[in-house]
Amino acid sequence: MTKRSDDPERGFTLEDPPQREAGRESLPSVDFSTFVLSLATSALYHMGLGPDPSGETTPEKNLPLARQTIDTLEMLQEKTRGNLDEQEAKLLESVLYELRMDFVRADR
């Protein structure tokens, strides 16, 4: 980040990310759907249903963290109601339904 001299109240502004070296993969762009799916994957992981990122072990259940992530998605659904396109709204609704069902099973 660099300091902006034309806007002293803000103090800082983001710069363009550095260019990647040739042959190296770049990260995918983040859109609403990617963000929702990322949070869903995190919730599944905390329920002990997703693979460990290293692929070496099965993750331990941490149901409070799973619940918090589901709550975050619910808040996102509430705060974005009326501002999502049809596909985004359906994705969020579907993901929440599946996570709630998985949570009930994981809590047994």
TALIN-V392647 format. One line per field, one symbol per residue. ss: DSSP state (H for helix, E for strand, C for the rest). psi: psi as a letter, one per 30 degrees, with the letter a starting at -180 (. if undefined). Layout:
ss: ???
psi: ???
//
This chain:
ss: CEECCCCCCCCEECCCCCCCCCCCCCCCCCCHHHHHHHHHHHHHHHCCCCECCCCCCECCCCHHHHHHHHHHHHHHHHHHCCCCCHHHHHHHHHHHHHHHHHHHHHCC
psi: kkkkffifeeellklkllkllkfkklkllkaeeeeeeeeeeeeeeffgfllkefgelkkkkieeeeeeeeeeeeeeeefgkfglleeeeeeeeeeeeeeeeeeeeff.
//
